[in-house]
Amino acid sequence: MRDTLVIKGAREHNLKNISLELPRDALIVFTGLSGSGKSSLAFDTIFAEGQRRYVESLSSYARQFLGQLDKPDVDFIEGLSPAVSIDQKSTNRNPRSTVGTITEVHDYLRLLYARAGTPHCPECGDVIARQTPQQIVDRIGELAEGTRFQVLAPVIRERKGEFVDLFRSLQSQGFSRVRVDGVVHALGEVPNLKKQEKHTVEVVVDRLSVKSNARRRITDSVETALRLSGGLVVLEFVDRAAKDPERERTFSQHLACLKDDLSFEQLEPRSFSFNSPFGACPECTGLGVRLVVDPELVVPDGSKSLSEGAIAPWAGGHVSNYFARLLEAVADDLGFSMDTPWDQLPAKARKAVLHGHGSQVTVRFRNRFNRSRQYTTTFEGVLGFVERRHEESESDASRERYAGFMREEPCAACNGARLKPLILAVTLGGASIADVSALSIAECADFLRALKLPPREAKIAGRVLKEINERLQFLLDVGLDYLSLDRAAGTLSGGEAQRIRLATQIGSGLVGVLYVLDEPSIGLHQRDNRRLIDTLVRLRNLGNTLIVVEHDEDTIKTADWVVDIGPGAGEHGGEVVVSGPVAELLAATDSATGAYLSGRRVIAVPPTRRSVDLSRALTVRGAAENNLHDVDASFPLGALIAVT
């Protein structure tokens, strides 16, 4: 394989028949003035040709789904590797996509919780666990030698009925005793049970004592009890006092809370996914938010009266007359005027208009023949109307119209955690999967590194934790320590989305790939710039070639090879000014980039600043979007303001 990448005759967009030779397995920076042709060479020529060649290598069946890719305007390119583009386009706007799902960290967390998590009852908080028959027998074997007990199989638990057929069936299977509502009876002497009362029936499978030579018999009895009851076995220690809370112990093959009569399904990774019906909150279907009608959007101008169209959803359109008559009927019934401004209406009137009127109202109107007509109807209120129409509408345009009067608020059932209550009750180190996802990436990494697990769980979780910690470290290395794993992908900036994809590519461990990046340092504080550069170098050291379109000084000086496109922008650019090591760029007299990097040219700091009138300012109060914590800020008008 060639150790260079050769481009001949590139003429895409404003490129002027460029030919150059680039080293492979190197960090290459394309720099130059904005509009000089850097992206045309990097993305529209080199990456586009690499992608086109990859698609052409696929079968004709696969190509029909990918479409035909145009060949860039270039004579030929040699030494081209499979190409991956990491640009600044924001990630998809899918509301189910989060930082955790994009980076696959959430997938590993799901696996971790499914295999090593400790389930609790969401009602009482008690720890519950699944036990195999052998584990149950082992627990019994830990009891003191000579402890006497009887093995019970609870076949009926708090159910109404006489259960005559059940007793007859048990007797035919060879059992001789049952405990009914706490009292032991011979199967042939069970009293008649009251049909309308709830009863508990437990089969006495065996009477045993803990002995070293009785293990086989204990095992057989436990397995029989589990089979009869569907996974439950009760041990009654007959030597203990009747009121002793330790007289009985219950063991379960299932994840079940006997106190609250709640049971878990078998825990699987899909149980912890909010994109799966097995784990998603049934109320919000895993979105974590619900749309509710906002009264402030329904009545945007409180100075208007109902007759002037204060109710925005009913103010226009061909049905406005119908709703005006309906509101007049409500006004007549409650005794308020349609001409009174909304803000001055009695609270009872506003409540009725928004939430509905308890009794029917009489609507009076004149038909097209000018005859008086009337009818009685219910009034559901404008909030109920908007919510119903939004749910029932089959038209996207209509649904979007009514969505304009609604806002998102956290789901009341899951408090925005997206998962079922039973799943949120599974913890690891005292935290649920939602708690861990809500931490910042830096806090999440610290939490998982400090996590102490019992020996069995530690052995199970070892490799999974290693994968999670590696991926979190990649995100830390690209300066994303402040993001949380549950942050919605649609709220990420272009630079954040690009650095997430960069971290994901490092985690993939691919070698021999050509990566093309578009200004990865954009929006990044200088404190984190070094970590980003180290990440790029690590990706190169894996055996990959990186082409980075960049203006950042530190990145340019770290590059193995620099290509300066220019000398100007647009029609005045499209030429290779410098292609070589950084020293050549610094020494080039016709390179604007080299002149500024070498210090021959500088941007002068203005000696005076524009005076600022603090009385004229844009003020923000209580900003809490994403990771903002109730921020107050003022921005003076008519000034250049830097937010850093």
Secondary structure, DSSP 8 states (H G I E B T S, - for coil): --SEEEEEEE-STT--SEEEEEESSSEEEEEESTTSSHHHHIIIIIIHHHHHHHHHTS-HHHHHHH------SEEEEES---EEEE-S------TT-BHHHHHTHHHHHHHHHHHH-EEB-TTT--B-----HHHHHHHHHTS-TT-EEEEEEEEEEEEES--HHHHHHHHHTT--EEEETTEEEEGGG-----TTSEEEEEEEEEEEE--GGGHHHHHHHHHHHHHHHTSEEEEE-TTS-TT-TTSEEEEESSEEETTTTEEE----GGGG-TTSTTTB-TTTTTSSEEEEE-HHHHSS-TTSBGGGT-SGGGSSSTTHHHHHHHHHHHHHHHT--TTSBGGGS-HHHHHHHHH-EEEEEEEEEE-TT--EEEEEEEE--HHHHHHHHHHH---HHHHHHHHTTEEEEE-TTTTT--B-HHHHTEEETTEEHHHHHHSBHHHHHHHHHT----HHHHHHHHHHHHHHHHHHHHHHHTT-TT-BTTSBGGG--HHHHHHHHHHHHHHHT--S-EEEEE-TTTT--HHHHHHHHHHHHHHHHTT-EEEEE---HHHHHH-SEEEEEESSSGGG--EEEEEE-HHHHHH-TT-HHHHHHHTSS-----SS-----TTSEEEEEEE-STT--SEEEEEETTS-----
